[in-house]
Structures are given as structure tokens and as C-alpha cells.
Amino acid sequence: MKRELAAYALLIVMIALLLFNIRTLDALIEGVETHVCRSSAALLRGESNLAVSELETAMALWHEAEPYTHIFVPHSEIDAVADAFFDLSDALRGGEATQREAYRRLLYHLDSIGQMDHLRLGSIF
């Protein structure tokens, strides 16, 4: 009976940690996406300096979370987000068409990270 109780307790702790991980990752992605969207809006208004500043803030948030992301996010996704950040930084200096695509690519990678860790029947079985 003690083994079963210990197993149940361990299962409850693991589920709680999983939910905490999902919440932490969602908060990180939401914060980064907020600044990316602010950057995009500033660029549309013609405020390129503010757009660059907001993008740098988003990049700083992402880099501050490196100790967490390098443990809980696949490295291929981390690399894809980093590449998208640098592509967007370069695009801010380029033409309008490349800027829109770069924003879309970055937001896509961030959203895909958030979707990977959510609970689904497919992720359990």
C-alpha cells in the first residue's frame, strides 16, 4: 500500500511540474511575442527606431530564458527562433516584403514551441 501511495504522489508531483512547465513556457512566449508584435506595429507606423528597440527587448527576453529553454525546449527549435530573430534584424534594414515575412517566420517558430509542450492525447500515448 505504501508503494502505491508513493507512486500516486510521484505521479501528482510530475503532473504538477508538467503544468508549471507549460505555464512558464506560455508566459515566456507571450512576453516575447508581445514585443515582436509591438515592433511590427511600430514599423507599420514608420517608427523604425522603436521597431528595432522592441525587437531587441524581445531578443533580450528570449536570451534571459536560455537556462530554462536549453533544458525544456528542443535545440532545433531554439536554433530556429535564433535564426528567425537574426533574419528579422537583417530584414528591418531591408525592404518591406522581407520584413513582413521575417515577422511571420519568427512568430511561427515561437507559436510552434508553445504548441509542442501542450497536453494532447497524442503527446501522452
C-alpha positions as CSV (number, residue, x, y, z in Angstrom):
1,M,0.0,0.0,0.0
2,K,2.9,2.4,0.8
3,R,4.3,1.8,-2.7
4,E,1.0,2.7,-4.4
5,L,0.7,5.9,-2.4
6,A,4.3,6.8,-3.2
7,A,3.6,6.1,-6.9
8,Y,0.4,8.2,-6.8
9,A,2.3,11.1,-5.0
10,L,5.1,10.9,-7.6
11,L,2.6,11.0,-10.4
12,I,0.8,14.0,-8.9
13,V,4.1,15.8,-8.5
14,M,5.1,15.0,-12.1
15,I,1.8,16.3,-13.4
16,A,2.1,19.5,-11.3
17,L,5.6,20.1,-12.7
18,L,4.4,19.5,-16.2
19,L,1.6,22.1,-15.8
20,F,4.1,24.5,-14.3
21,N,6.5,24.0,-17.2
22,I,3.6,24.6,-19.7
23,R,2.6,27.8,-17.8
24,T,6.2,29.1,-17.7
25,L,6.8,28.4,-21.4
26,D,3.5,30.1,-22.3
27,A,4.4,33.1,-20.3
28,L,7.8,33.4,-21.9
29,I,6.4,33.0,-25.4
30,E,3.6,35.5,-24.7
31,G,6.1,38.1,-23.5
32,V,8.4,37.7,-26.5
33,E,5.5,37.7,-28.9
34,T,4.1,40.9,-27.3
35,H,7.4,42.8,-28.0
36,V,7.6,41.3,-31.5
37,C,4.1,42.5,-32.3
38,R,4.9,45.9,-30.8
39,S,7.9,46.0,-33.1
40,S,5.8,45.1,-36.1
41,A,3.2,47.8,-35.2
42,A,5.9,50.4,-34.7
43,L,7.4,49.6,-38.1
44,L,4.0,49.9,-39.8
45,R,3.6,53.4,-38.2
46,G,7.0,54.3,-39.7
47,E,8.9,54.3,-36.3
48,S,11.8,52.2,-37.3
49,N,13.9,53.0,-34.2
50,L,11.1,51.9,-31.9
51,A,10.7,48.8,-34.0
52,V,14.3,47.9,-33.5
53,S,14.1,48.7,-29.8
54,E,11.1,46.4,-29.3
55,L,12.8,43.6,-31.2
56,E,15.9,44.0,-29.1
57,T,13.7,43.8,-26.0
58,A,12.1,40.6,-27.3
59,M,15.6,39.1,-28.1
60,A,16.7,40.0,-24.5
61,L,13.7,38.2,-23.0
62,W,14.5,35.2,-25.1
63,H,18.2,35.2,-24.2
64,E,17.4,35.7,-20.5
65,A,15.5,32.5,-20.6
66,E,18.3,30.4,-22.0
67,P,19.0,28.4,-18.9
68,Y,15.3,27.3,-19.0
69,T,14.9,26.9,-22.7
70,H,18.1,24.8,-23.1
71,I,16.6,22.2,-20.8
72,F,13.0,22.2,-21.8
73,V,12.9,23.2,-25.5
74,P,14.4,21.1,-28.3
75,H,17.7,22.6,-29.5
76,S,16.4,22.6,-33.1
77,E,13.6,24.9,-32.1
78,I,15.9,27.2,-30.1
79,D,18.1,27.5,-33.2
80,A,15.1,28.2,-35.4
81,V,14.0,31.0,-33.2
82,A,17.5,32.5,-33.0
83,D,17.8,32.3,-36.8
84,A,14.4,34.0,-37.2
85,F,15.4,36.8,-34.8
86,F,18.6,37.4,-36.8
87,D,16.7,37.3,-40.1
88,L,14.2,39.8,-38.7
89,S,17.0,42.1,-37.5
90,D,18.5,42.0,-41.0
91,A,15.1,42.5,-42.6
92,L,14.5,45.7,-40.6
93,R,17.3,47.1,-42.6
94,G,15.9,45.7,-45.9
95,G,12.7,46.0,-47.8
96,E,9.1,45.9,-46.6
97,A,8.3,42.5,-48.1
98,T,11.2,40.8,-46.3
99,Q,10.2,42.4,-43.0
100,R,6.7,41.0,-43.1
101,E,7.9,37.5,-43.9
102,A,10.6,37.7,-41.2
103,Y,7.9,38.7,-38.6
104,R,5.7,35.8,-39.7
105,R,8.6,33.4,-39.5
106,L,9.6,34.4,-36.0
107,L,6.0,34.3,-34.7
108,Y,5.5,30.9,-36.4
109,H,8.6,29.4,-34.6
110,L,7.5,30.9,-31.2
111,D,4.0,29.5,-31.6
112,S,5.2,26.1,-32.6
113,I,7.3,25.9,-29.4
114,G,4.2,26.8,-27.4
115,Q,2.1,24.1,-29.1
116,M,4.7,21.3,-28.8
117,D,4.5,21.2,-25.0
118,H,0.8,21.4,-24.5
119,L,-1.0,18.4,-23.4
120,R,-2.8,16.3,-26.0
121,L,-3.8,12.7,-26.3
122,G,-1.2,12.3,-28.9
123,S,1.6,13.5,-26.6
124,I,0.5,11.0,-23.9
125,F,0.0,7.8,-26.0
